[in-house]
Amino acid sequence: MPTPVIETLGLSKVYQGSVGGVPVLSHVDLTIEYGEVVALRGPSGSGKSTLLNILGCLDRPSRGRYVLGGSDVSGLTREEQAWVRLHYIGFVFQSFHLLAHATALENVTLPLHYAGVPRGRADETARDLLARVGLSHRGSHFPAQLSGGERQRVAIARALTARPPLLLADEPTGALDTKTGAEIMRLLLDLHKERGTSIILVTHDPVVADYADRQIFLRDGKVVDTEEAQVGARA
Amino acid sequence: MALGRETWRLALKLIVRQPGRSALTMLGLAIGVGAFIAMVSFGEGARKSVVAQFEVLGTNLIKVQNTTPAVNPRARPSIPTGDNEVKLIRREATTVAQVVPVARRAASVAWGGEQRPSYVNGVTPGYLGLHSWDVAAGGNFDASDLTEAAKVCLLGKTNVKELFGDRDPLGETVTLAGMMPCRVVGVLAEKGFSTNAADLDDIVLVPVTTYNAHLTDRPIYAYIEVEPLTKDLLDSARAEITDILRRGHGLEDDEPNDFSVSSPLEVIRAADRTARILGTLLAAIAGVSLLVGGIGIMNIQLVSVAERTEEIGVRAAIGASPSQILTQFLIEALILTMLGTFVGVTLGIGVATLVAQNMGWPRVISPSGVLFSAGFGIAVGILFGYLPARRAALLDPIHALRRQ
């Protein structure tokens, strides 16, 4: 069997509060194969965001192991975490999070800049990606001059410039109307097919979740059985 | 880290795209640096101007006069300074270029039925050179006038104005002290006021021989002015003259001088010291404003870190390492600091030039002052840019992203 892109073993996260620790995640075991699209679902407070932060190397687990692309990344330093994010993980956020004072093209180029790719080649790559998401004519626009759907396309292009094997999308359609949201989802899936990028999709929306190959439910910091959770969710 | 030039380019872009914020950040430092350069220049300009005023007294000059008993009670009754002293110095001194006796009295000056009180100085022709005093019209009296005790005189500007108005005084005969007629051979250039507010132009100069023959009963001089051979010999000349006069007056070794030998250079040196202290004070005050400017940069940078939390979080999520974010903020601070410093230097030199023109003192821009303030400005930028930059780098990306 090939190495999965993500493997977690007994992943736990405890936030230190004033009265002892507050457990947010407990003993999460996950395996996500290369090229899978997985939806991560669960009510608010279920630990989705915490799990996503840990998977995105923005946070560290309190206990347990997190193996990304075959390497244990649970105990990396901040500099090492940044390197992993740069080369392994792309982020797409609900509120886009584009740099307001940078043009669309500059936003897309940013990861390559941090990776030390020379400007000419970085610009070329970014331009190709912008064209791929249908925004070749918008490169010199600032985020404020773009529509919500266009901004999310820029954000997707940016997440993919450094060719990461893993894309983490946190409510990518949450700030968009249904039609635009569907377009964005289609774009994500097309890119997933073209590039083989694994996608973890955090969403409340069952319609969006249905795009995924597989759904994982979280409740009270634990992965719960799919059926049970669905029954719970519908009850 | 393969950042370097590209990071500078991006930082510069961000600065240009937010002109308001950038200008505000630079303002404090620009004003601080500008104020420092201007203040140092004011101090130096004022000092030169003050020293120039004192130099009117003559920088290469020794004054010999008798001391009054009140000043030195142990001294013998003072021997009036007279021809004897002039002869002693002329005969014995080896470090001396010329000796100019100055006799002085108050006397009226009259012409064409008008009369006004003024002062008459009996001097030798060398007097004018010794005081770098020019003749505005006509000429100086000469050695033959001196030997012949000729009845000629030079009029100061005030006397010319008051008595002659617009008319030409050259060749006219004025009456001094109501008894001595003399011909006006020259008009003195305007000298202005002395440091103790006396009108230096309210004067008539006559040959000292003429003065002794006609304007006084006995040849006593107000003082004797001595010019040393060179400026460097000033102190040795003073010592030599003191020696000569002590011997001439037959003073015992334990007796104090019954005369004084002084030099305006002492006054000039004192004025220079005072002005320097004031200049240093100005520079110190300006230094504070420089510091405040630096703190301003730090404040705006700190606020900017708070303001740009989201941006920092996004950059971190994309994969910017803490050291890359640190570098970015430092470079931004550095660019702003250098721009601010440049604006400040320009501003400071501009203001210094303007004020120098208006105050009529020389514009003095000290290169070391410019270098110091520019260096200080940039150092402050790096130092105070580092703190916020470090804070930005240590920002937790999760929290940074959540805050929106």
Contacts between the chains, C-beta under 8 A, distances in Angstrom:
chain1	res1	chain2	res2	distance
A	53	B	398	5.3
A	56	B	317	7.2
A	58	B	316	7.6
A	58	B	317	6.5
A	58	B	397	5.1
A	58	B	398	5.1
A	58	B	401	8.0
A	59	B	398	5.8
A	78	B	321	7.4
A	78	B	322	5.3
A	79	B	321	4.9
A	79	B	322	6.2
A	79	B	323	6.5
A	82	B	316	6.8
A	82	B	319	5.6
A	82	B	320	6.3
A	82	B	321	3.7
A	82	B	322	6.9
A	82	B	324	7.5
A	83	B	319	7.2
A	83	B	321	6.7
A	85	B	316	7.8
A	85	B	317	6.6
A	85	B	318	7.1
A	85	B	319	4.3
A	86	B	318	7.1
A	86	B	319	2.6
A	86	B	320	7.8
A	86	B	321	7.9
A	87	B	319	7.2
A	89	B	319	7.8
A	91	B	317	4.9
A	91	B	318	7.1
A	93	B	401	7.2
A	95	B	404	6.2
A	97	B	310	6.8
A	97	B	313	7.6
A	97	B	314	4.6
A	97	B	317	7.5
A	97	B	401	6.8
A	98	B	314	7.7
A	99	B	311	5.8
A	99	B	314	6.4
A	99	B	315	7.7
A	100	B	311	7.6
A	101	B	14	5.5
A	101	B	17	4.9
A	101	B	18	6.4
A	102	B	14	7.8
A	106	B	10	7.7
A	106	B	13	8.0
A	110	B	315	7.3
A	110	B	318	5.7
A	111	B	318	5.1
A	111	B	319	5.7
A	113	B	3	8.0
A	113	B	6	6.0
A	113	B	7	7.9
A	113	B	10	7.2
A	114	B	315	7.9
A	114	B	318	6.7
A	114	B	319	5.3
A	114	B	320	5.0
A	114	B	321	7.6
A	114	B	324	5.9
A	115	B	2	8.0
A	115	B	319	7.4
A	116	B	1	7.1
A	116	B	2	2.8
A	116	B	3	7.2
A	119	B	6	5.9
A	158	B	318	7.1
A	162	B	319	7.0
